[in-house]
Amino acid sequence: MFLKPQDLVFIAIFVLLLLKRDARLFAIAGLFCLALSIPLFWKWVFFTAQRLTWYGGAFFLASIILNLITLRKDSAK
């Protein structure tokens, strides 16, 4: 399996956001990926558009996990 350029960009952004640990930024990145995928689906560039929807889902999942961790820490106090 070879990594495509968009995969490398996704990994770099994901790691940078993980270091920042801000759930809101993950959600914004997920929305940005979905917004970018819409014109690609319209132009029938399905491979890249599908990847962007998967990336958006990964960003949303990371946002949810960070929010749950924050809620758990706050409820433990």
matplotlib code that plots the C-alpha trace (Angstrom):
import matplotlib.pyplot as plt

x = [0.0, 1.4, 0.5, -0.9, 0.0, -3.4, -2.7, 0.5, -1.2, -3.9, -1.4, 0.6, -2.5, -3.9, -0.6, -0.4, -4.0, -3.3, -0.4, -2.7, -5.5, -8.4, -11.6, -13.0, -10.1, -10.7, -14.4, -13.5, -11.0, -13.7, -16.2, -13.5, -12.8, -16.5, -16.8, -13.9, -15.3, -18.6, -17.2, -15.0, -18.1, -19.8, -16.8, -16.9, -13.4, -14.7, -11.5, -10.2, -13.7, -14.3, -10.9, -11.9, -15.1, -13.1, -10.7, -13.6, -15.0, -11.6, -11.4, -15.0, -14.1, -11.0, -13.1, -15.7, -13.0, -11.3, -14.6, -15.4, -11.9, -12.5, -16.0, -14.6, -11.9, -14.3, -16.8, -14.0, -13.2]
y = [0.0, 3.3, 6.6, 9.3, 12.9, 13.6, 10.8, 12.4, 15.8, 14.2, 12.5, 15.7, 17.8, 15.0, 14.8, 18.6, 18.7, 15.9, 17.9, 20.9, 18.7, 21.1, 19.3, 22.3, 22.4, 18.7, 19.5, 22.4, 20.3, 17.6, 20.2, 21.5, 18.0, 17.5, 20.9, 20.1, 16.8, 18.2, 19.8, 16.7, 14.4, 16.8, 16.5, 12.7, 12.6, 9.8, 8.4, 11.7, 12.8, 9.5, 9.8, 13.3, 12.0, 9.3, 12.0, 14.1, 11.2, 10.6, 14.2, 14.0, 10.8, 12.5, 15.5, 13.3, 11.3, 14.5, 15.9, 12.7, 12.8, 16.4, 15.6, 12.7, 14.8, 17.5, 15.1, 13.5, 16.8]
z = [0.0, -1.1, 0.6, -1.7, -1.2, 0.4, 2.9, 4.0, 4.4, 6.4, 8.7, 9.2, 10.0, 12.3, 14.3, 14.6, 15.9, 18.3, 19.7, 20.1, 21.7, 20.8, 20.0, 18.2, 15.7, 14.9, 14.2, 12.0, 10.1, 9.6, 8.3, 6.0, 4.6, 3.9, 2.3, 0.0, -1.0, -2.3, -5.5, -6.1, -6.0, -8.4, -10.8, -10.4, -8.7, -6.4, -5.1, -3.6, -2.5, -0.7, 1.0, 2.2, 3.7, 5.6, 6.8, 7.9, 9.9, 11.5, 12.5, 14.0, 15.9, 17.4, 18.4, 20.1, 21.9, 23.1, 24.3, 26.2, 27.9, 28.9, 30.3, 32.2, 33.7, 34.6, 36.3, 38.3, 40.0]

ax = plt.figure().add_subplot(projection="3d")
ax.plot(x, y, z, "-o")
ax.set_aspect("equal")
plt.show()
